[in-house]
Amino acid sequence: QVKLVESGGGLVQPGGSLRLSCAASGFIFRIYTMGWYRQAPGKQRESVATINSGSSTNYADSVKGRFTISRDNAKNTVYLQMNSLTPEDTAVYYCSRITQGLPNSWGQGTQVTVSS
């Protein structure tokens, strides 16, 4: 049974940083592409960053240069380092296993709020 558990969200001031973690279990983590997604109030869920089994990464234009996705296959964990946060980054952040280019098996999400 696939299980994804996000953590690390919280309230941060503009310009601050947070590191999100997603602990995965129930599947062979190292062979899957993993991704971080976010959903702001009243908006559709959007892709933030993905990392494949070879650790190649892709980012949404809105976060390039500020966010870094990484993975630790020994810990079955994917991370999202978020720097220079702005109020526009406020959202619930989810991680997902990606199969054939599409996300599936969502976690419960972690709230990130950027506000002064």
Secondary structure by P-SEA (a helix, b strand, c coil): cbbbbbcccccccccbbbbbbbbbccccccccccccccccccccccccccccccccccccccccccbbbbbcccccbbbbbbcccccccccbbbbbbbccccccccccbbbbbbcc
